[in-house]
Amino acid sequence: MNDAQLIQVATEVIALEAQAVNGLLSQLDNDFVQACHIIAACKGRVVVTGMGKSGHIAGKIAATLASTGTPAFFVHPGEASHGDLGMITRQDVVLALSNSGETAEIVTLLPLIKRLAVPMIAMTGRPDSTLAKFSSAHISNAVEKEACSLGLAPTASTTAALVMGDALAVTLMTLHGFTRDDFALSHPGGSLGRRLLVLVSDIMHTGEQLPIVQQDASIMDALVEMTAKKLGMTAVVDLQGQLAGIFTDGDVRRLLEKAIDIRQASLLEVMTVHCQVISEDVLAAEAMHVMEQKKINALIVVDANKQVTGALNMHDLIQAGIV
C-alpha cells in the first residue's frame, strides 16, 4: 500500500465511526429517558458491566458516571459469577453493555439479578436480544457496520457505546444539578479542583515565614527581613499591629533610581502605603486574579481588623498549581 492508500483507509474508518455516532441521534427515545429516571431514583450505585471490548467501554462509562455525580463502578461479568456479584446490593442499578445483547457471561447473571430485584438497563445494538428483553430500559446504540475492514473487530460499535455512555452521564449530571464545585470535590488532584478548592489560608506564609517589620524600622532592617523570608516584600505594621503598608523589591529599585540614601531615609517615606490586601478565606484563584489585574507579584493577607495574618506571592500560586 502506498501512502495515499493508507490515508484512504484511515479516512474511511473515521467516516464510518462518525456515521455511527450521528446515527445515535435517531435512537434517543423513551427508553433512554426511562433509564435516566431509573438511575436518578437509585439510592445505591450504578454497577456497570461488559465483556471484552464492551467491558473496556463499560469501565470508562463507570468512571465518567462516578466523576460527574452518579456513583458507579465496574464489575467484570466473568468474575461476578465467582463472587463479585456480592458487590451488587438491592439498592443498586445494573447497566449492562453488549453489542449483540447475547454475551454469555452477562446472560448467566440475569437470574441472579432478577433474584436481587434490581433494575437492569441494557445498552445493546439489538433491541430483540436477550438482554434488551430482560431489561427495565433498553438503550439502543446499533450501528450499520463496523469500521474494521473485515467487519469483525468492535470499532464503530464500541465508539457508539462510548458516546451513548457519555450522553447518559452528562444528562444525569444535568438532571442532578451537578456543579463545577461538585466536580472539583471529586477531582481534587486536577487543576480545576485546585482552583476551586484551595484557599489563600492553605498556601499563605505565616508565623516565622511571614516577612513583617514595624513602621519605625530602618530600611536596612526591612531589607534584611525581605532577604531572610524570600518573598520579595515585607509587610509594615504600626504599633497596634495593623497593616501600615508594604515594602517590596520594586520600592527598592525606585530608591536606587532616585539615588536616595537608604541609611538616612525613613521606611515610612519609601514604602507603599495603600497596598492591595486579601482575606485568608477566599480562593487562591481569586488572589491570582487580583495579582494579574493589579500587575503585582505579592499580597498581604489581613483579617477584619487589618491585622496581618499572612502573605503570599505568585510563586506560591504556581507551586500550588493555581497558575
Disulfide bonds with the S-S distance in Angstrom:
none
